Structure formats: structure tokens, C-alpha cells
């Protein structure tokens, strides 16, 4: 009987070891697939690659959960009232809850970054050093991202067990990327400034150019359920109007810019009138942004943005201030400067305190 018990214990130990090894391989496979995407998103928005990968691993059971298989939702983001895309029903805290559905993992990773970056709830996280994964993990829990009280410990353990911090360091230019990682991240060949962390510029040795890669796709896409394209400096407005069958005068009207032959900068150009409200509840003002740029980025009419936040066209909220995108703000945001700028170029002409 004793021998049988020893054999049984040995068998169970071997089974557990094998399962753990298989699970480890599944996690490593997930990391290899999505590490480049996590680093690119960090460069775009400042969400640490280590945190994003740990969340993705945990929320999807390393890409094997029922939710991710039927929705490409890698971060367990629920629909919320402002979600207008596809959705799936999934049992979580309650039965049959509404979760966002994406056409690709890339869309899920991008939406997760925007979800964190554009919410006042998580604004304090972007003040942290991007290498402080412990602070980020605890900050997510404190901000209400997850109901599991052990959520920070889960993320921290994943980051340390699988050395996910290296991808944060690579994205910051503080650690050399492997050749395959360099090839798969276009941004690694350029200098990129992460929003809200201006000291974390990424420069690769041997590259003299300083270029910020567009975060927008080529061709027509949608922001706030509104048709839009991203054009480069020098692009003829007439060519855009003809290509997308939009009257030229309407093109200037939709984008609240002065008439001119060609674009003086890289910018978003809407092909239909923007919405009166945004897709998110709030937007956090970034350094060097003006109100027209914010309105374009959020797909909301400039006059609506001004009205919702008690602002005038020559007033600029201070960086870090919260702008309301859906309903009238209870108070005017703190102002940084007053400015006059050309609507066509978006450049500041003069500024005073």
C-alpha cells in the first residue's frame, strides 16, 4: 500500500511538472507573438510594455481563454456605454456581460492603450517612471481596473518570472534589442517621444534622422465613428477631395481649417462632419497641444469642445488638465497660456502667461 502511495505521489508530481512546463511554453509563445506590438504601443502612448504583456497573459490565459478566442479581446475590456463596435456576451463578474470584440489583436492592443491614456481615472499612472512596473501594477488595481485583490501581485510575478521588463527597457532605448525585435518594430529606427514622459526619447545608434512615425493607418479609417484620413505635409487638399468624393469647400469646413492648396503639416483630415461629442468621457491634455489638435484627435467639433469645457478659442488648458467630451464640465479647466493660432497650420503665433 505504501509503495502504491509513493508511486501515485510520484505520478502526480510528474503530471504537475509537465503541466507547468506546458503552461510556461504557452506563455513564452504568447510573449514572442505580442512583444513587438507591446513595445510599439509603449512608444505610441507610454503604457509600459511589461505591464501590457503581463495584463495580456493574465487576461487571456496566455491567448487560450474563451473570451480572446471569440473576440480578440486581450485585456478583458467591457463594452461600457460609449462602445459602438461589435461585442460578445461572456460570463465574468455576472452572467452574460458585454465585452468588446475586435477584428484583430492589434485593434485590441491599441484600444487598451487608448482606454488607459484617455481616462482621467488612470492619469496618475502616466506620471510614474515607465520602468516602475510595481507602481503601475498597484496603480491599476487602486484605480479600479480589476476586482481581484491579488491583481498587482499576479502582474508583478508574471513580469519577474518571464523577464518582461526587458521589453520596456528596449522600448525606452535603455537596452539593446535583438535583431529580430529590431526588424519587427519600425519605431526602433527612429527617435520617438512617449507622451507624458518627455525624458524617455528613443534614439538608435547610427540613425541621424529624427522622425515620429504616424500612429494612424494608411487610407480611410474612422475616429469617433467618423470617416477620416491621415495626410502628409504638402498633400493637395483638392486631390483628397477628389479621391474621396467630398466637395473641397466642405473638406475645409469639416476640419475647421482655412482654405489653402496644400497641407502645411502632417494631419488628420475628416471626410464628413465631426460629432458633437467624443467617444470617451474625458481627454487629458498633453504638452504642446492646442484645442484644434485635440478636437481633430478626438473627432469632435471644435465649437463643441469649447462649449463643453467653458473655453474660448484663444484659451489653452494646462497639460494634465481633464477635458469633458460628452457632457458639460462642472468647471473650466486650469489654463496654461492664451494663444492665437492659425487653424490651417495649428501653429502658435504668440503666447503669453
N, C-alpha and C positions, 0 to 999 in steps of 0.2 A: 504493500500500500504506500509505504514511504517512497519507494522507487518511482511509482506511478505519479505521486505528487511532485517529485523533483523533475520528472520528465515533462509534466504539464506546465510547471513554472518556467522551465527552460523554453518550451514551445511558445508560451505566451510572451516571454521576453524577446525571442527571435521575431515573433509576429509584430510586436510593438516597435522593435528596432527597424524592421523592414518598412512598416507604415510610416515611421518618422522620416526615414531616408527618402521614400517616395514623395512624401509631403514636401521635404526640403527641395527635391528636384523640381517639383511643380512650382514652388515659389521662385526658384532660380530662373526657371523658364519664363515666368511672368516678368521678372526683372529685366531679363535680356530683351524681351519684346518691347517693353514700355519705358525703359530707362532714357532713351533718346527723346521721347515725347515729353517725359517729366522734366528733363533738363531744358528743352526748348520752351516749355511753359513757364519754367522758373525765370528764364531770360525775358520772357514776354511780360510777366506780371509780378514776379518776386515771390511766388509761393515756393518754398524750398523743395527741391527735387526729392530729398529724403522723406519729407513729410508726405508728399503726393504719392510716392511709391508705396510707403507704408500704409496709407489710407486705402489705396487701390488693392493691395494684397489682402488687407483685413476685410474690407467691404465686399470683396468678390470671392473670398476663399481662394485667392491667387488665380482668379479667372475661371473658376469652376462653379460658382453659385448659380442657382436657377435664375435669379434676377438679371445677372450680367449676360447670361446666355440668351435670354429672350428680349433684352432691352439695350445692351451695350452700355448700361449704366454702371460705371466703375466706382461710384462714390456714394451710392445709396441716396441720391438727392430726390426728395419727394416733389410732387408737382407744384405745390403752393398755388396761390390764387393768380399769380401773374404768368404761369406757364401756358403757352398757347400751342406747343408742339405735341407730338404723339406721346401716348402714355400707356402704361401697363398696370394691371392690378397685381399686387403682391402682398402676402401676409407679413407684417412686421410687428410694430407695437400693437396693432389691431389687425383684424382680418380684412383683406381686400383693399389695402391702402393704395393710393395713386402714386406711381413713381414715373419719373421722366424716362422717355425712350429716345434713343439716339440712333442715327443712321450708321455711325461708326464710333469706335473707341476714341478717335481724335476729337470728335464733337463732344464726347463726354468729358475728356480731359480739359478741353477749352472752357466748357460751361462751368466746370468745377472751379477753375481759376477765376473766372468772371464772378461766380457766385460768392467767393470769398473776398475778392478785391473790391467789389462794388457794394458790399454790405457794411453799414456802419457798425454792425454787431462785431465784425472781425477786424475793424480798423486798427485796433491796438496791436494786432499781431504783426502788422507791416512796419511797426516801429522797432521791433526786435531785430537783433542781428540774425540774418538768414541762416547762419550756422548753428543757432541756438535751437536745436530740434526739441530739447526738453521744454523750453519755454513755449514753443509752438504747440507741442502736444498737449500741454496743460492749458494753454490759452484756448485751444479748440474746445476742450471739454468745458471750461469755465464760460465760454460764450454760448454754450448750448448746442454745439454741433452734434453731440451724441449723448444718449441717455445712459450708456454703460459707464458706471463709476470707475471702471478699470481701463477706460479708453486710452488715457495717456500712457499707462504702463504697457499696453498692447503695442502702441505705435513705437515707443522707445525701444522695446525689446526687439521688434522687427528691424528697426534701424541699426541696432547694435549687432544683432545676430547675423545680418546679411550685409553689413558694412554699407548701408545705403547713403551714409554721409559723404562718401566719395563722389557721388553724383552731384551733390550740392557744391562741393569744392571744385569739381570740374566745371560746372556751370558758372561759377564765380571766377574762373581762371586761376584758382589757387592750387590746382593740382592738374598735372598733365593728363589729357585724355588719351586713351588707347587709339591706335589708328582707325579701328572700325568705328569707334564712337565719334572721332573727329569727322569721319566721312559722312556719318548719318545725321549730323547736326549742322545745318548750313550756317547758323548763327556763330558757330565756334570760329569761323574765319573772319569775323568782323568784330568791331567794338560795339558793345551793347550796354546801355544803362538800364538797370532794373528800376521800375517806378518805386518811389518812396525809399530807395536805398541808393542814392546817387554816388556813394563811395564805391559801390560794387561794380565798376565798369570792367568789362571783359576784353582783354587785349591778347591776341595771339602773336607770339614772336614771329617776326618775318613778314607781318602784314602791315602795310603802311596806310591803307585806306581806313577811314572811319565811316562806316555805313550802318544805318539802322534798317534791318530787314522789315518789310511790311508784315504786320500780323494779319493782314486781310488776304483772302483768296483772290485769284485772278477771275476776271469775268464778273457777271452779275451774281449777287448774293443778297441776303436780307439782314437788316438790323431793325429790331423792334417791328418785325413783320412789314418792313418797307423795303422796296427794291432799291439797291444801291450798287455802285461800282467804286473801286479804288483806282484813281488815276495818278500818273506821274507828272512831275513838273514839265511844262512845255506841251502837254496834251491839248489838242484843239477842242474847244467846247462844241463847236459845230460838228466835228467828227463823232463825238459822243452822242449828241442829239440825233444825228442821222443814223448811227448804228443801232440805237435803242428806240428809234421812232418816237422821240419826245420833242415837242416844239422848243426851239432854242430859248425863247423868252421864258418858257415855263421852267427850263433847267435852272436858270439863274434864280427864278422865283422860289422854286422848291428848296434851293440850297442857301437862300438868303445872302447872295453874293452879288457884287456889282458886275455888270456886263464887261466882258473882255474877250479877246480872241483865244487866248490860251491860259492854262492854269499856271500860276506863279509858284506853285509848290505841289508836292505830293499831297493828295487829299481825297476824302470821301465825297462822292457826288451822288445825290439821290435822284432817282428816276421817277419818283412820284412824291406827292406832298407828305411830309413827315407827320408823325402822330402828335396829338395834343398832350399825351402823357407817355412816360417811358415804360420799358418792360420791367424794370426793377423799381423798388420803393425809393431807394436813395442812390446818390452818387457821391464819392469822396473826391474832392478837388485835388488834383495833382499839381506839383510845381510847374510854373511856366504855361499853364493852360489858360486860355481866355474862354469867355462864355460861348462864343460861336463854335469853338472847337469842341466844347463839352456837348453842345446841342447836336452837333454832327455825329460825334462818337456815340451818343445815346439814341439817335434817331428821333429826337423831339424838336418841335418848333422852338426857335429862339424866344419868340414872344411868350410862349407858354412857360418856358424855363424861367424867364424873368418874372412872370406873374406869380408862379407857384412859390417863388422864393423872395418876394418883395424887393426885387432888384431892378435897377435901371441899366440901360445898355452900356453905360460907361463905368459901371462898378464891377469889381472883380473880387470874389470871395477868396479868403486866405487858403493856402494849401492845407489840406486836412479837414476843412470845413465840409459839412454834410449838406448836399442839395436835395431837396424833395423833387421826385419825378412823377408822382402820381396824385398827390393832393396838396392843398395849400399848407405851406410850412407855418408853424406856430410863431416863428420869429425869423427875422432877417439874419443871414449868416454873417460872421465877422468878416470885414473887408481887409484885404491886403493892400491894394492900391486902387486908384481910379485911373482909368486908361481910355484912350481913344484908339481905335484900330481900324484898319481897312477890312471890310467884310470880305473882300475878294482874296486878300492875302492872309488875313488873320494876324498880321504883324502889328506889334505895338508901335505907335508913333510917338507917344510921350507918356510918361508915368510919373506920378507924384505920390508921396505918402499921404 
